[in-house]
Amino acid sequence: SCDDIGTVSGIALYPACSDNFDIAGYVPVNPKSTNMIAKLDLDAVAINQMIQLEKYDIATKIYLEGYNYYDYDKEDFGFVSLRDMTQSATIGYTSFPQYELYSRYFSDKGTENNSSPGDFAHQIFMDATSPDGRFATATTEQRRSVVEIALGSFVSYFSALEALYYAKSVCTTKRDSATSAYDGGVAFLIGSVEGTERGGNSEQEGRFFYNVAKMACLYFDTCVEGGDTEINKMMLDALVLGQSALKSSNCDGVGEAIDSFATLTTVPLMQSLLSFADDNDNGPDGYVASMAIAPVVWDFNNALSDKIVSEMAYETNSPNKKSEVYGAINTMLADEDFEGIACNVMSSFCDDGVSGGVDIPSEEPIPIKPEEPTPISGGLYVGTSYTGDKSAIALDVKEIEERLQVKDTDRATFIYEEGMNSKIYDNNGMPTSEERSIQDFSLNSGRVMLRDPTYNLFISGLSDENREFLGKPVEDYADSYVSTLLYSASPLAGDAMVAINIWMEVAHSLHSAYEACKSSVLSEGGRVDGRQLLEPRVAARFIDEAAAYWIGDGQSTGSSSRGHLLYALTEIISEEYGERAISQSTINTRIIDLLQQAKNHIAISRSCTTSTDSHLRLRNIIDEIIPLMAVPLLRALLHAMKQDDTERVKLYAIAVLPLFAKCNPSTYSELKSDLIDNTLLSTEKDYVYSRIISLYDCLGLDCELIGKSIGEDFAYKCEDGSNVKSLAGYRYVAEQDVVRSAAKIDIEIRLLEIYINNGMEHFPDDMETLFGLAYERYRFGNGSLHGEGSLSRLAKDVRRDIVPSFQQFRRYFKSDENYADKIIVDAFEEGGMFNKATADYRKRVILFTSKYMVTYMSILQKLYSAVKSCKDGNIDEGITNL
């Protein structure tokens, strides 16, 4: 207490210390003894922690013996345990309606030889902490959750009711005992973790019945400010009225208040059941939640109660579970006996706000029209097909971020892993029973993103010597990192899902559009990304998906506060860089414009069927979009560096740095070490900043595009390396973009190496697919390479005749003027002398020939062309060739 600690003499800096013994806004008459009772919930907190650590013996010891509630009023001083509360050891009063009802139910059903709710809760706890109980196959998380439900919905619940009804029973004869028991009932209901303020703990860390409603708060849209729920406010108001009546010896008023409170308690129990009924799998926690309300339903209708328990039974899998359970509750709430339960408190699903009734899932699934054009977020982008299922992933992000704000990592993790709002439809537009999840974007990546150039850069860039990232297969790098954040309850987990998982899904959709366009009619049995989509408009559909994942639902044009995906991130970070666009940021404007260009090109070219190279035009647009998509991530990384925010530095380094894996290998390795593998030191910021800037040109970015954040204090000033007309000390005077673009031919060779290595090291079963990706890069190259285009074009350039020694090479290779190209093509296709060659040998041949034969002859061709241009008086042309 404040008296124990005392006051520092002469210091008035801080508010005066005052002891507050309120319990979530309830003011007990006997504050100190009541708060000691409330500390029983600390046993539940400790048990929760021990089960997470799989220390079941310690959890059981705390449950049986007690650890935090020491009862000084007992004749034999000692700890009171949660086990004691299941046995009515404190008061021993059982003459109240709920206890009698539940005891009749358990006796009638013969439930595991348990004749009381306390016996049932005790058996559930012992089974959950035993290796060979009925939950032997349950996971650690399932065991933790079932104990949480049992302690909240049975032990806390009945302890509170017992004490309150005891207070009512002795109100006229034992005033002091009634007052102590009434305060104790509130303590058993709420506990100490909820704190002193009205509404309790905003982070939902309570472990007693008061938190049961909070756990369903966001699910049923019944939250009020501060993280509490409307039903908790109503229950507490009823208890405060009862306390006031008790103080004035109005025992009838006490009874009415307790009865009103008891009626309201059925709401959290119903909400808990309905939330578990929405889960695909039947866990032990859902079963216990059904048993917590089953006696109430049984008293109303025996058959309905049996139906609920049957549908929620542990490890069963009923396809009609949700509709059956919702239907049973709906039938109850429609009855006049339950008219006291306000619908707006029960659930946001109520029909027209009318009391009595929750919305039952429609028996008839509502189909979509796959070919129906869909505006995204009020028309920011209008797709050629339905994309509402994809853009709804933004609502998962919103929900996850809200859950993380209140430290509900279990629910946040569930939504991340299982999905919630992004429903999956079949080819006919009929909804399936599955939802798309953000985790699946990562866990499916090794299968569906195998041919994606961007994904392969990240695999190569993040892999360690064991082909892992954070101790797990590098192919799942996004999930490995996000799961680590969720495990530590980091509020950055939502940001990471957007910047890493969803960003890569946008890139994948773009690459899938190219694959579909290139094939015109899809290859591999008409599948791209595992989907059977043969319609001519499929390429445009992938562009629409990219837009949906970039923008998402709930986004307003140019808004940094309304929206949850990459469009919103771009607006937020653009403001940090001094951009106050009237409508939207420059980067978002350019990206959406390029998405429109891609969609229009597909339409004009009839899905790339009007010419043999129309797919390459689409790829050029995609190759322009992806570096722009990196801009908000780079900006966020640099801003985090400025703020010395090491957690965000690592997040955005993982999200964007691997794009530079194709650039200067030593510089990239240095940055990876500084920003991903280790913690950034403040003294290194300027140097690291300079290293990042040095790689801009590799992606086609520059200092002007990236910009400078407000208040940026890096000593090193951003100056584009592309503005310096120098290559390894050779100073040139020709047009800059021509020279520097041609110089990037080494990046083309580096990409061949990355793709082939990934096939050999990470995807050995699909190695030839990666050889195929490298072969495609060899043939078509980078469309922005001025005048050169690809390694294949260099290898077959007809202008090599100007080189005197070229005739010698041609004679040596038996008149094959495309000798280097033939060697490389044979190595890719396992033809000629390479039909039995190992993958490693083929790789070395491809890389050696590209480096030392293709570029060698190209160098000579340019040099001799420069001589010819000089003789012909074409000085500018000669300078450019040189």
Secondary structure, 3 states (H helix, E strand, C coil): CHHHHCCCCCCCCCCCCCCCCCECCECCCCHHHHHHHHCHHHHHHHHHHHHHCCCHHHHHHHHHHCCCEEECCCCCCEEECHHHHHCCCCCCCCCCHHHHHHHHHHHHHCHHHCCCHHHHHHHHHHHHCCCCCCCCCCCHHHHHHHHHHHHHHHHHHHHHHHHHHHHHHCCCCCHHHHHHHHHHHHHHHHCCCCCCCCCCCCCCCCCCCHHHHHHCCCCCCCECCCCCEHHHHHHHHHHHHHHHHHHCCCHHHHHHHHHHHHHHCHHHHHHHHHHHHCCCCCCHHHHHHHHHHHHHHHHHCHHHHHHHHHHHCCCCCCCCHHHHHHHHHHHHHCCHHHCCCCHHHHCCCCHHHCCCCCCCCCCCCCCCCCCCCCEECCCCEECCCCCHHHHCHHHHHHHHHHHHHCCCHHHHHHHHHHCCCCEEECCCCCEEEEECCHHHHHHCHHHHCCCCHHHHHHHHHHCCCCCEECCEEHHHHHHHHHHHHHHCCCCCHHHHHHHHHHHHHHHHHHHHHHHHHHHCCCHHHHEECCEECCCCCHHHHHHHHHHHHHHCCCCCCCCCCCCCCHHHHHHHHHHHCCCCCCCCCHHHHHHHHHHHHHHHHHHHCCCCCCCCCHHHHHHHHHHHHHHHHHHHHHHHHHHHHHCCCHHHHHHHHHHHHHHHHHCCHHHHHHHHHHHHHCCCCHHHHHHHHHHHHHCHHHHCCCHHHHCCCCCCCCCCCCCCHHHCCEECCEECCCCHHHHHHHHCHHHHHHHHHHHHHHHHHCCHHHHHHHHHHHHHHHHHCCCCCCCCCCHHHHHCCHHHHHCCCHHHHHHHCCCCCCHHHHHHHHHHHCCHHHCCCCHHHHHHHHHHHHHHHHHHHHHHHHHHHHHHHHHCCCHHHHHHHC
